[in-house]
């Protein structure tokens, strides 16, 4: 074969490869979008193209692969077994490419836009996050908010979450955690309870009081934490009331039924107004902090970046510090509690 013929053959092969790659790539992106969104129409909305274009791209991909990737009915779209295998292999790489394209488009096209998926613990989400979202939406009307309240640990990738509000730092090197507000844990009582029952002065005094405890979503009882002699002590006091929601715990305390250990952001307003008093403050554990967490990336989408800036400013402006309203303790000498079951977590 002469050199000219070889060059023509190589050029034809390269053109065929380029055409195949271009078609396959469009099909894979469409396939991932349909598999993620669960419908061709929603996939088209996410990709900014029509439903028919998504369908054609997937059909071309199926023809190239010689396999059917979706089971389609008028009401339901589901992956076939071949589709599930293909999705597992393609998803990580394509998701990164799609995210990169979305990031660049948002940076280039002006106002922040798109859907923002947020996760928050139930009480913090209801009390702090949700009320602040109204002003955020007024400022950025092209950002759609999807807020999920869940007390379980969040998998950012599996749950497709952009940001999560959590107590303390997540033990994940891939996650950036920025502190929003302090979050001390305070033992509180209503003034009526103090008048009738008094307040504990030492951790060991809790056994003589009506304690109100909480149960986590996992079913585990939530221990109370204290810092005694520089060491963290955890105990589960004998309780007269137990709830699986901190708002119910707080209401029971406000009604004078007993004492409870609650996050500072839940009780700060009540402490200032005198509806609650705090006790055992010399034994309060180290501030856990409440954090806004997101995946570490060199370039954040504009919608994520503006939300982070807004929420940090807005949450700190709520003035949830608990320095006021704390009842001073006459005896601040830390004594190790006799009845506390402790564990050093330091």
FENGI-V402207 format. One record per helix or strand of 2 or more residues. SS is the DSSP state (H for helix, E for strand). FROM is the first residue (numbers start at 1). TO is the last residue. If there is no record, write none. Layout:
SS&FROM&TO / SS&FROM&TO
//
This chain:
H&3&37 / H&40&47 / H&51&65 / E&70&72 / E&77&79 / H&81&108 / E&114&120 / H&122&139 / E&143&149 / E&163&167 / E&175&181 / E&185&189 / H&191&197 / H&203&208 / E&211&215 / E&224&228 / E&231&235 / E&239&243 / H&246&254 / E&259&263 / H&264&273 / E&277&279 / H&281&283 / E&290&295 / H&302&317
//
